[in-house]
Amino acid sequence: MPAETTRPTGEPHEDDRTYEGAGGPGGPRKVARVVLLDPQDRILLLHGHEPDDPDDDWWFTPGGGLEGTETREEAALRELAEETGITDVELGPVLWRRRCSFPFAGRRWDQDEWYYLARTSQTATAATGLTELERRSVAGARWWTCGELARAHETVYPTRLAELLRTLLVEGPPARPVTLDTEIV
């Protein structure tokens, strides 16, 4: 079934275009991420690791960089389909914005990330559209309850995701996107 989208109102679009690569002279890499919730309010996270060191691992939301002239909404839906196989979603508003910088696959990535709320009833995943680098660095996906996430001893990005998810589930989406603290790893 094709993805259904709802464009958040008041969201700027003139700066939704991509920077190639990992960020650099043109500015940080523009990224769209998805806070995907199922009917039980579980969040879907991907299990990633350094390509050459599976013991250096973490959990993160689906998403990735913009390609060509696509908008962040388009990138969010494309990345979600590629990384999870989930296409039956209702894309909601931008919840959070975050700048981050981290080493991965032998280089530093500087990113400007927007986190979109999305809901789905489709819970089976199939990562059939991964890039070569993603195939070497994504070990799987898992649905997490808020409580499981709060008790997790694993590394999760963004680092306050359990607290942010709890606030989202109790209060609903914020009226305007919340700017999260910059994370530099």
ChimeraX commands (.cxc) that place a marker at each C-alpha (Angstrom):
marker #1 position 0.00,0.00,0.00 radius 0.5
marker #1 position 1.47,3.44,-0.81 radius 0.5
marker #1 position 2.55,5.69,2.01 radius 0.5
marker #1 position 0.15,8.35,3.13 radius 0.5
marker #1 position 1.65,11.65,4.13 radius 0.5
marker #1 position 0.38,14.63,5.99 radius 0.5
marker #1 position 2.59,17.67,5.54 radius 0.5
marker #1 position 3.05,19.52,8.83 radius 0.5
marker #1 position 1.81,23.08,8.57 radius 0.5
marker #1 position 4.17,25.99,8.92 radius 0.5
marker #1 position 7.24,23.87,8.18 radius 0.5
marker #1 position 9.92,25.55,6.07 radius 0.5
marker #1 position 10.64,23.89,2.73 radius 0.5
marker #1 position 13.15,26.19,1.06 radius 0.5
marker #1 position 16.00,24.64,3.08 radius 0.5
marker #1 position 14.90,20.99,2.65 radius 0.5
marker #1 position 17.49,20.22,0.00 radius 0.5
marker #1 position 20.39,17.86,0.45 radius 0.5
marker #1 position 24.10,18.15,1.03 radius 0.5
marker #1 position 26.03,15.19,-0.32 radius 0.5
marker #1 position 28.20,13.03,1.89 radius 0.5
marker #1 position 28.81,13.36,5.59 radius 0.5
marker #1 position 28.68,17.14,5.91 radius 0.5
marker #1 position 31.48,19.51,5.21 radius 0.5
marker #1 position 32.11,22.84,3.48 radius 0.5
marker #1 position 28.45,23.13,2.37 radius 0.5
marker #1 position 27.25,22.58,5.94 radius 0.5
marker #1 position 25.99,19.58,7.85 radius 0.5
marker #1 position 24.37,16.64,6.10 radius 0.5
marker #1 position 20.58,17.11,6.13 radius 0.5
marker #1 position 18.87,14.06,7.60 radius 0.5
marker #1 position 15.25,12.99,8.12 radius 0.5
marker #1 position 14.59,10.44,10.87 radius 0.5
marker #1 position 11.38,8.66,11.81 radius 0.5
marker #1 position 9.96,8.04,15.28 radius 0.5
marker #1 position 7.78,5.16,14.13 radius 0.5
marker #1 position 5.10,3.99,16.58 radius 0.5
marker #1 position 2.91,0.92,16.25 radius 0.5
marker #1 position -0.65,0.59,17.65 radius 0.5
marker #1 position 0.80,-0.37,21.07 radius 0.5
marker #1 position 2.98,2.80,21.09 radius 0.5
marker #1 position 6.17,0.79,20.67 radius 0.5
marker #1 position 9.00,2.53,18.80 radius 0.5
marker #1 position 11.00,0.85,16.05 radius 0.5
marker #1 position 14.77,1.12,16.37 radius 0.5
marker #1 position 17.53,-0.21,14.16 radius 0.5
marker #1 position 20.55,-1.99,15.66 radius 0.5
marker #1 position 23.71,-0.53,14.16 radius 0.5
marker #1 position 27.42,-1.10,14.62 radius 0.5
marker #1 position 30.76,-0.08,13.17 radius 0.5
marker #1 position 31.21,-1.99,9.90 radius 0.5
marker #1 position 34.47,-3.59,11.06 radius 0.5
marker #1 position 33.60,-3.91,14.77 radius 0.5
marker #1 position 30.19,-5.45,15.60 radius 0.5
marker #1 position 30.92,-5.01,19.33 radius 0.5
marker #1 position 30.83,-1.20,18.89 radius 0.5
marker #1 position 27.03,-1.03,18.61 radius 0.5
marker #1 position 24.03,1.20,19.27 radius 0.5
marker #1 position 20.30,1.59,18.53 radius 0.5
marker #1 position 18.86,4.42,16.43 radius 0.5
marker #1 position 15.72,5.54,14.62 radius 0.5
marker #1 position 15.29,4.79,10.91 radius 0.5
marker #1 position 16.26,7.59,8.57 radius 0.5
marker #1 position 19.05,9.09,6.54 radius 0.5
marker #1 position 20.29,11.82,4.29 radius 0.5
marker #1 position 18.29,13.63,1.65 radius 0.5
marker #1 position 18.95,12.67,-1.98 radius 0.5
marker #1 position 18.85,15.11,-4.86 radius 0.5
marker #1 position 15.98,17.56,-4.54 radius 0.5
marker #1 position 13.76,15.52,-2.24 radius 0.5
marker #1 position 12.17,17.14,0.81 radius 0.5
marker #1 position 12.77,15.89,4.30 radius 0.5
marker #1 position 9.31,14.29,4.30 radius 0.5
marker #1 position 10.13,12.41,1.10 radius 0.5
marker #1 position 13.48,11.32,2.51 radius 0.5
marker #1 position 11.85,10.11,5.74 radius 0.5
marker #1 position 9.40,7.92,3.83 radius 0.5
marker #1 position 12.04,6.63,1.39 radius 0.5
marker #1 position 14.52,5.79,4.15 radius 0.5
marker #1 position 11.83,4.09,6.21 radius 0.5
marker #1 position 10.86,1.90,3.25 radius 0.5
marker #1 position 14.48,1.07,2.40 radius 0.5
marker #1 position 15.58,0.30,5.96 radius 0.5
marker #1 position 12.45,-1.45,7.25 radius 0.5
marker #1 position 10.19,-2.33,4.32 radius 0.5
marker #1 position 7.39,-0.43,6.06 radius 0.5
marker #1 position 5.42,1.73,3.63 radius 0.5
marker #1 position 1.95,1.89,5.20 radius 0.5
marker #1 position 2.56,4.90,7.43 radius 0.5
marker #1 position 0.98,8.15,8.40 radius 0.5
marker #1 position 3.76,10.74,8.58 radius 0.5
marker #1 position 3.10,13.36,11.21 radius 0.5
marker #1 position 4.83,16.52,12.40 radius 0.5
marker #1 position 8.49,17.17,13.14 radius 0.5
marker #1 position 8.97,16.41,16.84 radius 0.5
marker #1 position 12.60,17.27,17.40 radius 0.5
marker #1 position 15.62,18.78,15.67 radius 0.5
marker #1 position 19.18,17.86,16.55 radius 0.5
marker #1 position 22.71,18.62,15.42 radius 0.5
marker #1 position 25.18,15.81,15.92 radius 0.5
marker #1 position 28.71,14.83,15.02 radius 0.5
marker #1 position 30.11,11.33,15.28 radius 0.5
marker #1 position 32.76,9.03,13.83 radius 0.5
marker #1 position 31.48,6.19,11.65 radius 0.5
marker #1 position 33.06,4.00,8.97 radius 0.5
marker #1 position 36.37,5.85,9.10 radius 0.5
marker #1 position 35.09,9.42,8.82 radius 0.5
marker #1 position 33.31,12.11,10.83 radius 0.5
marker #1 position 29.65,12.73,10.10 radius 0.5
marker #1 position 28.14,16.15,10.87 radius 0.5
marker #1 position 24.36,16.09,10.65 radius 0.5
marker #1 position 21.30,18.29,11.00 radius 0.5
marker #1 position 18.56,15.79,11.91 radius 0.5
marker #1 position 14.78,16.28,11.93 radius 0.5
marker #1 position 12.72,13.61,13.70 radius 0.5
marker #1 position 9.24,13.00,12.29 radius 0.5
marker #1 position 6.45,11.24,14.14 radius 0.5
marker #1 position 4.91,8.41,12.15 radius 0.5
marker #1 position 2.36,5.73,12.94 radius 0.5
marker #1 position 1.80,2.34,11.36 radius 0.5
marker #1 position -0.08,-0.89,11.93 radius 0.5
marker #1 position 2.55,-2.78,9.88 radius 0.5
marker #1 position 5.03,-4.33,12.31 radius 0.5
marker #1 position 6.88,-6.88,10.17 radius 0.5
marker #1 position 10.16,-5.50,8.88 radius 0.5
marker #1 position 12.28,-6.37,5.84 radius 0.5
marker #1 position 15.38,-4.31,5.17 radius 0.5
marker #1 position 15.54,-4.91,1.43 radius 0.5
marker #1 position 16.77,-1.48,0.29 radius 0.5
marker #1 position 19.96,-1.08,2.32 radius 0.5
marker #1 position 23.08,0.45,0.83 radius 0.5
marker #1 position 26.31,-1.54,0.87 radius 0.5
marker #1 position 27.50,0.36,3.96 radius 0.5
marker #1 position 24.16,-0.22,5.71 radius 0.5
marker #1 position 24.31,-3.95,4.92 radius 0.5
marker #1 position 27.69,-4.04,6.70 radius 0.5
marker #1 position 26.53,-1.98,9.69 radius 0.5
marker #1 position 22.83,-2.67,10.45 radius 0.5
marker #1 position 22.24,-5.90,12.37 radius 0.5
marker #1 position 18.44,-5.76,12.60 radius 0.5
marker #1 position 15.40,-3.95,13.96 radius 0.5
marker #1 position 13.35,-4.20,17.13 radius 0.5
marker #1 position 10.14,-2.72,18.51 radius 0.5
marker #1 position 10.68,-1.25,22.01 radius 0.5
marker #1 position 8.18,-0.19,24.66 radius 0.5
marker #1 position 8.90,3.03,26.49 radius 0.5
marker #1 position 9.66,1.05,29.65 radius 0.5
marker #1 position 12.09,-1.27,27.85 radius 0.5
marker #1 position 13.87,1.73,26.38 radius 0.5
marker #1 position 14.11,3.42,29.80 radius 0.5
marker #1 position 15.68,0.27,31.31 radius 0.5
marker #1 position 18.03,-0.42,28.40 radius 0.5
marker #1 position 21.75,-0.62,29.06 radius 0.5
marker #1 position 22.56,-0.37,25.35 radius 0.5
marker #1 position 23.62,2.87,23.68 radius 0.5
marker #1 position 20.65,4.62,22.05 radius 0.5
marker #1 position 20.62,7.77,19.91 radius 0.5
marker #1 position 19.50,10.38,20.55 radius 0.5
marker #1 position 20.74,9.75,24.07 radius 0.5
marker #1 position 17.54,11.05,25.73 radius 0.5
marker #1 position 15.21,9.00,23.51 radius 0.5
marker #1 position 13.50,7.17,26.40 radius 0.5
marker #1 position 12.65,10.47,28.12 radius 0.5
marker #1 position 11.58,12.09,24.84 radius 0.5
marker #1 position 9.34,9.14,23.98 radius 0.5
marker #1 position 7.74,9.14,27.44 radius 0.5
marker #1 position 6.95,12.87,27.07 radius 0.5
marker #1 position 5.54,12.29,23.58 radius 0.5
marker #1 position 3.27,9.48,24.77 radius 0.5
marker #1 position 2.00,11.47,27.76 radius 0.5
marker #1 position 1.69,14.95,26.25 radius 0.5
marker #1 position 1.41,14.29,22.51 radius 0.5
marker #1 position 3.48,15.99,19.84 radius 0.5
marker #1 position 4.88,19.43,20.69 radius 0.5
marker #1 position 3.24,22.48,19.11 radius 0.5
marker #1 position 6.61,23.33,17.54 radius 0.5
marker #1 position 9.67,21.13,17.01 radius 0.5
marker #1 position 11.88,20.90,20.09 radius 0.5
marker #1 position 15.58,21.63,19.54 radius 0.5
marker #1 position 17.60,18.94,21.29 radius 0.5
marker #1 position 21.09,19.47,22.67 radius 0.5
marker #1 position 23.88,19.00,20.17 radius 0.5
marker #1 position 25.49,15.56,20.53 radius 0.5
marker #1 position 29.17,15.17,19.72 radius 0.5
marker #1 position 30.58,11.68,20.03 radius 0.5
marker link #1:1,2 radius 0.2
marker link #1:2,3 radius 0.2
marker link #1:3,4 radius 0.2
marker link #1:4,5 radius 0.2
marker link #1:5,6 radius 0.2
marker link #1:6,7 radius 0.2
marker link #1:7,8 radius 0.2
marker link #1:8,9 radius 0.2
marker link #1:9,10 radius 0.2
marker link #1:10,11 radius 0.2
marker link #1:11,12 radius 0.2
marker link #1:12,13 radius 0.2
marker link #1:13,14 radius 0.2
marker link #1:14,15 radius 0.2
marker link #1:15,16 radius 0.2
marker link #1:16,17 radius 0.2
marker link #1:17,18 radius 0.2
marker link #1:18,19 radius 0.2
marker link #1:19,20 radius 0.2
marker link #1:20,21 radius 0.2
marker link #1:21,22 radius 0.2
marker link #1:22,23 radius 0.2
marker link #1:23,24 radius 0.2
marker link #1:24,25 radius 0.2
marker link #1:25,26 radius 0.2
marker link #1:26,27 radius 0.2
marker link #1:27,28 radius 0.2
marker link #1:28,29 radius 0.2
marker link #1:29,30 radius 0.2
marker link #1:30,31 radius 0.2
marker link #1:31,32 radius 0.2
marker link #1:32,33 radius 0.2
marker link #1:33,34 radius 0.2
marker link #1:34,35 radius 0.2
marker link #1:35,36 radius 0.2
marker link #1:36,37 radius 0.2
marker link #1:37,38 radius 0.2
marker link #1:38,39 radius 0.2
marker link #1:39,40 radius 0.2
marker link #1:40,41 radius 0.2
marker link #1:41,42 radius 0.2
marker link #1:42,43 radius 0.2
marker link #1:43,44 radius 0.2
marker link #1:44,45 radius 0.2
marker link #1:45,46 radius 0.2
marker link #1:46,47 radius 0.2
marker link #1:47,48 radius 0.2
marker link #1:48,49 radius 0.2
marker link #1:49,50 radius 0.2
marker link #1:50,51 radius 0.2
marker link #1:51,52 radius 0.2
marker link #1:52,53 radius 0.2
marker link #1:53,54 radius 0.2
marker link #1:54,55 radius 0.2
marker link #1:55,56 radius 0.2
marker link #1:56,57 radius 0.2
marker link #1:57,58 radius 0.2
marker link #1:58,59 radius 0.2
marker link #1:59,60 radius 0.2
marker link #1:60,61 radius 0.2
marker link #1:61,62 radius 0.2
marker link #1:62,63 radius 0.2
marker link #1:63,64 radius 0.2
marker link #1:64,65 radius 0.2
marker link #1:65,66 radius 0.2
marker link #1:66,67 radius 0.2
marker link #1:67,68 radius 0.2
marker link #1:68,69 radius 0.2
marker link #1:69,70 radius 0.2
marker link #1:70,71 radius 0.2
marker link #1:71,72 radius 0.2
marker link #1:72,73 radius 0.2
marker link #1:73,74 radius 0.2
marker link #1:74,75 radius 0.2
marker link #1:75,76 radius 0.2
marker link #1:76,77 radius 0.2
marker link #1:77,78 radius 0.2
marker link #1:78,79 radius 0.2
marker link #1:79,80 radius 0.2
marker link #1:80,81 radius 0.2
marker link #1:81,82 radius 0.2
marker link #1:82,83 radius 0.2
marker link #1:83,84 radius 0.2
marker link #1:84,85 radius 0.2
marker link #1:85,86 radius 0.2
marker link #1:86,87 radius 0.2
marker link #1:87,88 radius 0.2
marker link #1:88,89 radius 0.2
marker link #1:89,90 radius 0.2
marker link #1:90,91 radius 0.2
marker link #1:91,92 radius 0.2
marker link #1:92,93 radius 0.2
marker link #1:93,94 radius 0.2
marker link #1:94,95 radius 0.2
marker link #1:95,96 radius 0.2
marker link #1:96,97 radius 0.2
marker link #1:97,98 radius 0.2
marker link #1:98,99 radius 0.2
marker link #1:99,100 radius 0.2
marker link #1:100,101 radius 0.2
marker link #1:101,102 radius 0.2
marker link #1:102,103 radius 0.2
marker link #1:103,104 radius 0.2
marker link #1:104,105 radius 0.2
marker link #1:105,106 radius 0.2
marker link #1:106,107 radius 0.2
marker link #1:107,108 radius 0.2
marker link #1:108,109 radius 0.2
marker link #1:109,110 radius 0.2
marker link #1:110,111 radius 0.2
marker link #1:111,112 radius 0.2
marker link #1:112,113 radius 0.2
marker link #1:113,114 radius 0.2
marker link #1:114,115 radius 0.2
marker link #1:115,116 radius 0.2
marker link #1:116,117 radius 0.2
marker link #1:117,118 radius 0.2
marker link #1:118,119 radius 0.2
marker link #1:119,120 radius 0.2
marker link #1:120,121 radius 0.2
marker link #1:121,122 radius 0.2
marker link #1:122,123 radius 0.2
marker link #1:123,124 radius 0.2
marker link #1:124,125 radius 0.2
marker link #1:125,126 radius 0.2
marker link #1:126,127 radius 0.2
marker link #1:127,128 radius 0.2
marker link #1:128,129 radius 0.2
marker link #1:129,130 radius 0.2
marker link #1:130,131 radius 0.2
marker link #1:131,132 radius 0.2
marker link #1:132,133 radius 0.2
marker link #1:133,134 radius 0.2
marker link #1:134,135 radius 0.2
marker link #1:135,136 radius 0.2
marker link #1:136,137 radius 0.2
marker link #1:137,138 radius 0.2
marker link #1:138,139 radius 0.2
marker link #1:139,140 radius 0.2
marker link #1:140,141 radius 0.2
marker link #1:141,142 radius 0.2
marker link #1:142,143 radius 0.2
marker link #1:143,144 radius 0.2
marker link #1:144,145 radius 0.2
marker link #1:145,146 radius 0.2
marker link #1:146,147 radius 0.2
marker link #1:147,148 radius 0.2
marker link #1:148,149 radius 0.2
marker link #1:149,150 radius 0.2
marker link #1:150,151 radius 0.2
marker link #1:151,152 radius 0.2
marker link #1:152,153 radius 0.2
marker link #1:153,154 radius 0.2
marker link #1:154,155 radius 0.2
marker link #1:155,156 radius 0.2
marker link #1:156,157 radius 0.2
marker link #1:157,158 radius 0.2
marker link #1:158,159 radius 0.2
marker link #1:159,160 radius 0.2
marker link #1:160,161 radius 0.2
marker link #1:161,162 radius 0.2
marker link #1:162,163 radius 0.2
marker link #1:163,164 radius 0.2
marker link #1:164,165 radius 0.2
marker link #1:165,166 radius 0.2
marker link #1:166,167 radius 0.2
marker link #1:167,168 radius 0.2
marker link #1:168,169 radius 0.2
marker link #1:169,170 radius 0.2
marker link #1:170,171 radius 0.2
marker link #1:171,172 radius 0.2
marker link #1:172,173 radius 0.2
marker link #1:173,174 radius 0.2
marker link #1:174,175 radius 0.2
marker link #1:175,176 radius 0.2
marker link #1:176,177 radius 0.2
marker link #1:177,178 radius 0.2
marker link #1:178,179 radius 0.2
marker link #1:179,180 radius 0.2
marker link #1:180,181 radius 0.2
marker link #1:181,182 radius 0.2
marker link #1:182,183 radius 0.2
marker link #1:183,184 radius 0.2
marker link #1:184,185 radius 0.2
view
